[in-house]
Amino acid sequence: MTLERGNLLHKRYRIVEILGQGGMGAVYRAVDENLGVDVAVKENLFTTDEYARQFRLEAVILANLRHPNLPRVTDHFVIADQGQYLVMDYIEGEDLRQRMERIGVLPEEDVIAIGAAMCDALAYLHSRKPPILHRDLKPGNVKITPEGYIYLVDFGLAKVVQGSQVTTTGARAMTPGYSPPEQYGTARTDPRSDIYSLGATLYAAISGVIPEDALARAMDNTQLTPLRKRNSKVSRRLSAAIEKAMEVLPEDRYQNGEAFKQALLAASNKNLNLDGVTGSFSVEPPPEPAEPEDEFTGPAAEEDLEPQMPPRAVEMPSQARTPAKSKKRRKGSGCLLALLILAILGILGVLAFSYFAPGTFNEWLSMAGVPVFASTPTPSPTPTPLLAVQASPTPTETGAIVMPTDPPLPTETPLPTRTPSPTLTPTPTVTPLGGGYGQFAFASARTGVAAIYLNSVDGNSPPKLIVGMPEGACQPSWSPDGERLVFVSPCTLAQDPYAIYPNSTLYTVNVDGTGVEQLLPEPGGDFEPAWSPDGERIAFTSIRSGHEEIYIYNLKDSSLTRLTDTRPGEGARYPAWSPLGNQLAYSMKRFGIFQIWAMTDLGTVQQQIVRSGTDFHDLMPAWTRDSETVVFSQRRVEGVSRPWLRAIPYADREAGLSSPYWQRDLPITDIEFSPDGLWIISEGQEDGNYDIFLMPAGGGDRIRLTRDPMIDMDPTWRPVP
C-alpha cells in the first residue's frame, strides 16, 4: 500500500513525498516530527514471519554503521500486515546520474575522487562482521551533497553474509550494465560483486555510455568496449583500473575496495590520498538550487502542499565538515554579454531547427518569401479531437526489479457472458487473407465496457467475445502459438496515445475465454503488453517506478526486470519485439518529445534510431516480419494532430533518418503486420467513427473491418504455431 503525502507513519514520520517505487515497496522523504529533521524511509512490503525476523536482524546491523560516506540508519520497525520500514538520514544534493546528465562526461579527477570515496564505503561495509554487500551500486545511488561530499545511499537491497548463509530483506535486483554476471539468477555474490558495479558506474561516468551487459559478456555474446575507445582522453592507468574491476570472473577483479582505491589513486595527477583520511574526498558541488518553498508542517497544509527542496542532511558531530565556499553571482552587470549570448543561442537555435525539422523550416522560409530547394514535403494531416486527458506521471526513480514468485491473486469474474465455441480454433485449409488463421483480436466498448473480441478479416462472421472484466479489458497481445492472450485491466478505451493506466495490471486468458489469470501480485499501473516471440516473456510499460518505464515479466520464474531507467518527467513506453526476439523498439520521451529507440532484450545498447526533430512525436513502433524495418506513428507536437505512418530501415539506425511511408492523408496508428507480412491492421477513423482497418503493407486503399458506433481499438493478428 503506497503511503500518501501527509500520512503519519508509526506516530512519528510525516510523509512529504515519494522518492521511488517498485514492486517490493517504496522510498519516501519524510519529516521526523520528534526531531524536526528530514529522513528517508525505505519500505519493504514482504511481511511474512521469516522476512520480519530477517529484517530485524539486518536493520540492527545497518543501524550500527558509522562511516562518513554512508547515511546513518536511525530507526526500524514492522507494521503488521503492512510492511517493514527502515529510517535513515536524508542526503540532500544530486546523484551521479543527474550530474552525468547535467555536464556530460565527468572529468578524470572527479571520477577518481568519486571512485575512491565509494571504495572507502565498500571496504567498510565488506569488513563488518558479518560482512554487508550493497548489491545495487549505480549512478543513481551515488549522492553528491551541496558541499561536494560523496555518499553511497540506498540500502534497500543490502544483504548480510553470515558464514555460508546469505540473508536479504528484499529480492535480488539486476540493473543491466551495472550488475555483475553472478548477480543474475541464483549464483552466489560476494564483495567482488560490488567492485564490479562500482567499476561499471565509473565507466559510465567517464565515457557517457552504459557498459555492455555482464551476462551477455559472460555468455560470449558481446565484449566490453575498451574505455579509451569510448573516450580517448582517459589515461591508460585509469582505464586499466576500471576495466580490471569489471572482469567477468570475480577472481580476475580487485579482491577488495582498498585494492581498487589504490589503483584509482595511482592514476591521479593530484595528491588525492589525503593521508588516508576516509570521507575527505570531494568534487565540485552541484549548482545552488532554486529558493525552497515553504516547509510542510503537518496535515493541515496537505491540500496546499507543493514540491519543495529538501533540507540538508544532518551529519554526526564526529563527522562534521566545513562546507565549501559557495560562489555568489554578481548583480547589475553583464547586460551586453547576456545580449551577445542570446544572439548566439538564437543563431544556433535556427541552425538546429533547420537540421532537425527541415520540412517545417522550409515552410517557414517560404512564408517569409525566401526561396528554398524542393524536398520531401512534411505531412500535414487534418486535426481531429482527442477524447482522453493525459495523466501526469510522478517524477520518481528506482532501479531494476526482480519480483519474487508469488501465487496469483484471485481473478475477477468477467462481466459480459460468453459461450466458448470450438470455431475459435480453426484448422486452416486454404490460407486466409493475411496468412495464419486470418483472425485478429481487438478491444471494443460496444457493450458499454471495454472487452476483448475475436474477428475474421474476411468479415463473414460477427465478432466473438473472448473476455470481459467488470472494469474493462483492452490492449490484447497474442502468445506466439495463438492460443492465449495477455491483456490489461482495468481499462477504459480512449483515443489518446499518451494516456496511462494507473491502477491496471496484466492478465492472461485462453482463446476460448477460459483460464483468466492475473500475472503480477499487485497492480502497478501496468499496460501496453507485448508477448515475446519465444513465448517466455512479456514486455510492458509500467508506472510502478513513478513514471513510464519498460519492464519484462518472465513467465518461467515469475521474475520482473526493469529494462529502462529514464529521468523523472521523461519515460519509455510502447515496447515492440522484433520477430527474432532479440531486440525491442520503443518510444522514449526526452526533452518533451517522444522518439523511437531500440535496445536488446536485456536492456543493453539503448540507442535512438529515428531523428524527426522537435516538431513531431514518434510513437507505437512495429517491426516488419523480416525484422528489417521499424514502422511508427507520427504526430505533430503542437496542437491536436491525427497520426500518419513513417518507417526506417533498421540498418539505417545510425543515421537516424526516416522517410514518408504509405498514405499520409488518412488517420492511421497502432499497426501490426499480418503473419505473411503482406498486410497491416490498424486503428483508424472514418465518418467520425473509430474502427479497425486493413490495408496492403506496400500501401493502397484500406478496408474497414469494424463498423460499430462505439470505439474499436488495439488490433492484433492471431499467429499460428
Residue pairs with C-beta under 8 A, 6 or more apart in sequence:
1 45
1 82
1 83
2 18
2 21
2 26
3 9
3 15
3 18
3 26
3 28
3 43
4 15
5 15
5 16
5 17
5 18
5 302
5 305
6 14
6 15
6 296
6 298
6 299
6 302
6 305
7 14
7 15
8 14
8 15
8 33
8 299
9 15
9 30
9 41
9 85
10 77
10 79
10 85
12 32
12 33
12 34
12 75
13 30
13 31
13 32
13 33
13 39
13 41
13 87
14 30
14 31
14 33
14 296
14 298
14 299
15 28
15 29
15 30
15 41
16 28
16 29
16 30
16 31
16 38
16 296
16 305
16 308
17 28
17 29
17 307
18 26
18 27
18 28
18 394
18 396
18 546
19 26
19 27
19 28
19 29
19 40
19 396
19 397
20 26
20 27
20 396
20 397
20 398
20 545
20 546
21 27
21 396
21 398
21 544
21 545
21 546
22 398
22 399
22 401
22 544
22 545
22 562
23 401
23 403
23 520
23 521
23 522
23 524
23 544
23 560
24 44
24 45
24 46
24 156
24 170
24 171
24 401
24 403
25 42
25 43
25 44
25 45
25 83
25 156
25 170
26 43
27 40
27 41
27 42
27 43
27 154
27 156
27 398
28 40
28 41
28 43
29 38
29 39
29 40
29 41
29 90
29 310
30 38
30 39
30 40
30 41
30 87
31 37
31 38
31 39
31 296
32 38
32 39
32 74
32 87
37 90
37 311
37 314
38 90
38 310
38 311
38 313
39 74
39 87
39 88
39 89
39 90
40 71
40 87
40 88
40 89
40 90
40 91
40 153
41 85
41 86
41 87
42 85
42 86
42 87
42 88
42 154
42 155
42 156
43 83
43 84
43 85
44 51
44 55
44 83
44 84
44 85
44 86
44 156
44 169
44 170
45 83
45 522
46 84
46 169
46 170
46 404
47 78
47 80
47 81
47 82
47 83
47 84
51 84
51 169
52 78
52 84
54 167
54 168
54 169
55 76
55 78
55 84
55 169
56 76
56 78
57 160
57 167
58 158
58 159
58 160
58 167
58 168
58 169
59 73
59 76
59 86
59 169
60 76
61 128
61 130
61 132
61 160
62 73
62 76
62 86
62 132
62 155
62 158
63 72
63 73
63 74
63 75
63 76
65 72
65 73
65 124
65 125
65 128
65 132
66 72
66 316
66 318
67 120
67 121
67 124
67 278
67 279
68 149
68 278
68 279
68 319
69 117
69 118
69 120
69 121
69 124
69 149
69 150
69 151
69 152
69 278
69 279
70 121
70 124
70 125
70 151
70 152
71 88
71 89
71 90
71 91
71 151
71 153
71 313
72 88
72 89
72 316
73 86
73 87
73 88
73 155
74 87
74 88
74 89
75 85
75 86
75 87
76 84
76 85
76 86
76 87
77 84
77 85
78 84
78 85
79 85
84 169
86 155
86 156
88 155
89 313
89 314
89 315
90 310
90 311
90 313
91 143
91 145
91 151
91 153
91 313
92 145
92 146
92 309
92 310
92 311
92 312
92 313
93 143
93 144
93 145
93 146
93 285
93 286
94 102
94 143
94 144
94 286
95 139
95 140
95 141
95 142
95 143
95 144
95 153
96 114
96 139
96 140
96 142
96 143
96 144
96 201
96 205
97 138
97 139
97 140
97 567
98 286
98 567
99 106
99 144
99 286
100 106
100 139
100 204
100 205
100 208
101 567
102 286
102 287
104 208
105 205
105 206
105 207
105 208
105 231
106 114
106 205
106 206
108 206
108 233
108 234
108 235
108 238
108 267
109 268
109 269
109 270
109 272
110 283
110 284
111 202
111 205
111 206
111 238
112 238
112 264
112 265
112 267
112 268
112 272
113 150
113 272
113 281
113 282
113 283
114 142
114 144
114 150
114 202
114 205
114 281
114 283
115 198
115 202
115 242
115 260
115 261
115 264
116 261
116 264
116 265
116 272
116 281
117 149
117 150
117 152
117 279
117 281
118 137
118 142
118 150
118 152
118 198
118 201
118 257
119 198
119 257
119 258
119 260
119 261
119 264
120 257
120 261
120 278
120 279
120 281
121 151
121 152
121 257
122 134
122 137
122 152
122 191
122 194
122 195
122 198
122 257
123 256
123 257
123 258
123 261
124 278
125 131
125 132
125 133
125 134
125 158
125 194
126 132
126 133
126 191
126 194
126 256
126 257
130 160
130 161
130 162
130 163
131 160
131 161
131 191
132 158
132 159
132 160
132 161
133 158
133 159
133 160
133 161
133 189
133 190
133 191
133 193
133 194
134 141
134 152
134 155
134 157
134 158
134 194
134 197
135 157
135 158
135 159
135 168
135 172
135 173
135 183
135 189
135 193
135 194
135 197
136 154
136 156
136 157
136 173
136 175
136 197
136 399
137 152
137 178
137 194
137 197
137 198
137 201
138 175
138 178
138 197
138 200
138 201
138 399
139 201
139 204
139 205
140 154
140 397
140 399
140 565
141 152
141 153
141 154
141 399
142 150
142 151
142 152
142 153
142 201
143 150
143 151
143 152
143 153
144 150
144 151
144 283
144 285
144 286
145 151
145 285
145 312
145 313
146 285
146 286
146 288
146 289
146 312
146 323
147 282
147 285
147 321
147 323
147 324
148 282
148 283
148 284
148 285
148 324
149 279
149 281
149 282
149 321
150 281
150 282
150 283
154 399
156 169
156 170
157 168
157 170
157 172
157 173
157 399
158 168
158 169
159 166
159 167
159 168
159 169
159 189
160 166
160 167
160 168
161 190
166 188
166 189
171 401
171 402
171 403
171 404
172 183
172 402
173 179
173 399
173 400
173 401
173 402
174 183
174 184
174 400
174 402
174 561
175 399
175 400
175 562
175 565
176 210
176 213
176 400
176 563
176 602
176 603
176 604
177 200
177 204
177 210
177 211
177 212
177 213
177 214
177 603
177 604
178 197
178 200
178 201
178 204
178 210
178 211
179 196
179 197
179 214
179 400
180 189
180 192
180 193
180 196
180 197
180 214
180 250
181 187
181 214
181 215
181 217
181 218
181 248
182 188
182 189
182 193
182 250
183 189
183 193
183 214
184 214
184 215
190 250
191 255
191 256
191 257
192 250
192 251
192 253
192 254
192 255
193 250
194 257
195 245
195 253
195 254
195 255
195 256
195 257
195 260
196 214
196 245
196 246
196 247
196 250
196 253
198 245
198 260
199 242
199 243
199 244
199 245
199 246
199 253
199 260
200 210
200 211
200 214
200 246
202 242
202 245
203 209
203 211
203 227
203 242
203 243
203 246
204 210
204 211
206 227
206 231
206 234
206 238
206 242
207 227
207 230
207 231
207 234
208 230
208 231
209 225
209 230
210 604
210 606
211 224
211 225
211 246
212 222
212 223
212 224
212 225
212 604
212 605
213 222
213 600
213 602
213 603
213 604
214 246
214 248
215 602
216 222
216 600
216 602
216 604
217 223
217 224
217 248
218 248
222 604
224 243
224 246
226 239
226 243
227 234
227 238
227 239
227 242
227 243
228 234
228 236
228 239
235 267
237 263
237 266
237 267
238 264
238 267
240 263
241 260
241 263
241 264
241 266
241 267
244 252
244 253
244 254
244 263
245 253
245 254
245 260
246 253
247 253
254 260
254 263
265 272
265 273
272 281
274 280
274 281
279 319
279 321
282 324
285 324
285 326
288 326
289 309
290 309
292 308
292 309
292 311
293 306
293 307
293 308
293 309
294 308
295 308
295 311
296 305
296 308
315 321
353 360
353 361
353 613
353 614
354 361
355 613
356 611
356 612
356 613
356 614
356 615
357 378
357 612
357 613
357 614
357 615
357 616
358 375
358 613
359 375
359 376
359 377
359 378
360 378
360 613
360 615
362 372
362 375
363 378
365 371
365 372
366 372
376 659
376 660
379 634
379 644
379 660
379 664
381 641
381 642
381 643
381 644
381 664
381 665
381 667
382 642
383 639
383 640
383 641
383 642
384 640
384 642
384 667
384 685
385 640
386 494
386 495
386 496
386 640
387 494
387 495
387 496
388 492
388 494
388 495
388 496
388 499
389 496
389 499
390 496
390 498
390 499
390 500
391 499
391 500
391 502
393 500
393 543
393 546
393 547
393 548
393 569
393 571
394 543
394 546
394 547
394 568
395 546
395 547
395 568
395 569
396 545
396 546
396 547
396 568
397 545
397 546
397 565
397 567
397 568
398 545
398 546
398 562
399 562
399 565
400 561
400 562
400 563
400 565
400 603
401 544
401 551
401 560
401 561
401 562
402 559
402 560
402 561
403 520
403 521
403 558
403 559
403 560
404 558
405 557
405 558
405 559
406 521
406 558
408 517
408 518
408 519
408 521
409 518
409 521
409 522
410 518
411 507
411 516
411 517
411 518
412 469
412 470
412 471
412 489
412 516
413 470
414 467
414 468
414 469
414 470
414 513
414 516
415 449
415 451
415 468
415 469
415 470
416 447
416 449
416 451
416 465
416 468
418 464
418 465
418 466
418 467
418 468
418 513
420 512
420 513
420 514
421 464
421 512
423 464
424 454
424 464
424 466
424 511
424 512
425 483
425 511
425 512
426 437
428 436
428 437
428 438
428 720
431 438
431 676
432 438
432 439
432 456
432 457
432 458
433 457
433 458
433 674
433 679
433 694
434 457
434 674
434 675
434 676
434 678
434 679
434 681
434 694
434 717
435 674
435 675
435 676
435 677
435 678
435 720
436 482
436 674
436 675
436 676
436 717
436 718
436 719
436 720
437 482
437 718
437 720
438 456
438 457
438 458
439 454
439 455
439 456
439 457
439 717
439 718
440 454
440 455
440 456
440 457
440 681
440 692
440 705
440 715
440 716
440 717
440 718
441 452
441 453
441 454
441 455
441 466
441 476
441 478
441 485
441 715
441 716
441 718
442 452
442 453
442 455
442 463
442 476
442 692
442 706
442 712
442 713
442 714
442 715
442 716
443 450
443 451
443 452
443 453
443 473
443 474
443 475
443 476
443 487
443 491
443 493
443 712
443 713
443 714
444 450
444 451
444 453
444 463
444 493
444 706
444 708
444 710
444 711
444 712
444 713
445 451
445 472
445 493
445 710
445 711
446 708
446 710
446 712
447 468
448 710
449 468
449 469
449 470
449 471
449 472
450 472
450 473
450 474
450 491
450 492
450 493
451 465
451 466
451 467
451 468
451 469
451 472
451 473
452 465
452 466
452 467
452 468
452 473
452 474
452 476
452 485
452 487
452 509
453 463
453 464
453 465
453 466
454 463
454 464
454 466
454 511
454 718
455 461
455 462
455 463
455 464
455 692
455 705
455 706
457 679
457 681
457 694
457 705
459 705
463 706
465 513
466 476
466 485
466 509
466 511
466 512
466 513
467 473
467 485
467 487
467 507
467 509
467 513
467 516
469 489
469 490
469 491
469 507
471 489
471 490
471 491
472 489
472 490
472 491
472 492
472 493
473 487
473 488
473 489
473 491
473 507
474 487
474 488
474 489
474 491
474 493
474 713
474 714
475 487
475 488
475 491
475 527
475 528
475 529
475 714
476 485
476 486
476 487
476 714
476 716
477 485
477 486
477 487
477 529
477 530
477 531
477 538
477 716
478 484
478 485
478 531
478 716
478 717
478 718
478 719
479 485
479 486
479 508
479 531
479 535
480 531
480 532
480 533
480 534
480 535
480 719
480 721
481 535
481 719
481 720
481 721
482 511
482 718
482 719
482 720
482 721
483 510
483 511
484 508
484 509
484 510
484 511
484 515
485 508
485 509
485 511
486 506
486 507
486 508
486 519
486 529
486 531
486 538
487 506
487 507
487 508
487 509
487 529
488 501
488 504
488 505
488 506
488 507
488 526
488 527
488 528
488 529
489 504
489 505
489 507
490 501
490 503
490 504
491 501
491 504
491 527
493 711
493 713
495 690
495 711
495 713
497 617
497 619
497 620
497 633
497 635
497 643
497 669
500 525
500 527
500 543
500 548
501 525
501 526
501 527
502 525
502 543
503 523
503 525
504 523
504 525
504 526
504 527
505 518
505 519
505 520
505 522
505 523
505 524
505 526
506 518
506 519
506 520
506 526
506 529
506 538
506 540
506 553
507 516
507 517
507 518
507 519
508 515
508 516
508 517
508 519
509 515
509 516
509 517
511 718
519 538
519 553
519 555
520 526
520 553
520 560
524 542
524 543
524 544
525 542
525 543
525 544
526 540
526 541
526 542
526 544
526 551
527 540
527 541
527 542
528 540
528 541
528 573
528 574
528 575
529 538
529 539
529 540
530 538
530 539
530 540
530 575
530 576
530 577
531 537
531 538
531 577
532 538
532 539
532 577
532 581
532 601
533 577
533 578
533 579
533 580
533 581
534 581
535 555
536 554
536 555
536 556
537 552
537 553
537 554
537 555
537 601
538 552
538 553
538 555
539 550
539 551
539 552
539 563
539 575
539 577
539 584
540 550
540 551
540 552
540 553
540 575
541 548
541 549
541 550
541 551
541 572
541 573
541 574
541 575
542 548
542 549
542 550
542 551
543 549
544 551
545 562
546 568
547 566
547 568
547 569
547 570
547 571
548 566
548 571
548 572
548 573
548 589
549 562
549 563
549 564
549 565
549 566
549 571
549 572
550 562
550 563
550 564
550 572
550 573
550 575
550 584
550 586
551 560
551 561
551 562
551 563
552 560
552 561
552 563
552 601
553 559
553 560
554 560
554 561
561 603
562 603
563 584
563 599
563 602
563 603
564 572
564 586
564 588
564 599
564 603
564 606
566 572
566 588
566 589
566 590
570 588
570 589
570 590
571 588
571 589
572 586
572 587
572 588
572 589
572 597
573 586
573 587
573 589
574 586
574 587
574 619
574 620
574 621
575 584
575 585
575 586
576 584
576 585
576 586
576 620
576 621
576 622
576 623
576 630
577 583
577 584
577 601
577 623
578 584
578 585
578 623
578 627
579 623
579 625
579 626
579 627
580 627
581 601
582 600
582 601
583 598
583 599
583 600
583 601
583 627
584 598
584 599
584 600
584 601
585 596
585 597
585 598
585 609
585 621
585 622
585 623
585 630
585 632
586 596
586 597
586 598
586 599
586 621
587 594
587 595
587 596
587 597
587 618
587 619
587 620
587 621
587 632
588 594
588 595
588 596
588 597
588 608
589 595
591 614
592 637
593 614
593 616
593 617
593 637
594 617
594 618
594 619
595 608
595 610
595 611
595 612
595 618
596 608
596 609
596 610
596 618
596 621
596 630
596 632
596 648
597 606
597 607
597 608
597 609
598 606
598 607
598 609
598 630
598 650
598 653
599 605
599 606
599 607
607 653
608 656
609 630
609 648
609 650
609 653
609 656
610 618
610 630
610 632
610 646
610 648
610 653
610 656
610 657
610 658
611 656
611 657
611 658
612 618
612 634
612 646
612 658
614 637
615 636
615 637
615 638
616 634
616 635
616 636
616 637
617 634
617 635
617 636
617 637
618 632
618 633
618 634
618 646
618 658
619 632
619 633
619 634
619 635
619 643
619 669
620 632
620 633
620 669
620 670
620 671
621 630
621 631
621 632
622 630
622 631
622 632
622 671
622 672
622 673
623 629
623 630
623 631
623 673
624 630
624 631
624 673
624 677
624 697
625 673
625 675
625 676
625 677
626 677
627 650
628 649
628 650
628 651
629 647
629 648
629 649
629 650
630 647
630 648
630 650
631 645
631 646
631 647
631 661
631 671
631 680
632 645
632 646
632 647
632 648
632 658
633 643
633 644
633 645
633 668
633 669
633 670
633 671
634 643
634 644
634 645
634 646
635 641
635 642
635 643
642 667
642 685
643 667
643 668
643 669
644 663
644 664
644 665
644 666
644 667
644 668
645 661
645 662
645 663
645 664
645 668
645 669
645 671
646 658
646 659
646 660
646 661
647 658
647 659
647 661
648 656
648 657
648 658
648 659
661 699
662 668
662 695
662 698
662 699
663 695
663 699
663 702
666 684
666 702
667 684
667 685
668 682
668 683
668 684
668 693
668 695
668 702
669 682
669 683
669 684
670 682
670 683
670 713
670 714
670 715
671 680
671 681
671 682
672 680
672 681
672 682
672 715
672 716
672 717
673 679
673 680
673 697
673 717
674 680
674 681
674 697
674 717
675 717
675 719
675 720
677 697
678 696
678 697
679 694
679 695
679 696
679 697
680 694
680 695
680 696
680 697
681 692
681 693
681 694
681 705
681 715
681 716
681 717
682 692
682 693
682 694
682 695
682 702
682 715
683 690
683 691
683 692
683 693
683 712
683 713
683 714
683 715
684 690
684 691
684 692
684 693
684 702
685 691
686 693
686 704
689 707
689 709
690 711
690 712
690 713
691 704
691 705
691 706
691 707
691 708
691 712
692 704
692 705
692 706
692 712
692 713
692 715
693 702
693 703
693 704
693 705
694 702
694 703
694 705
695 701
695 702
695 703
705 715
706 712
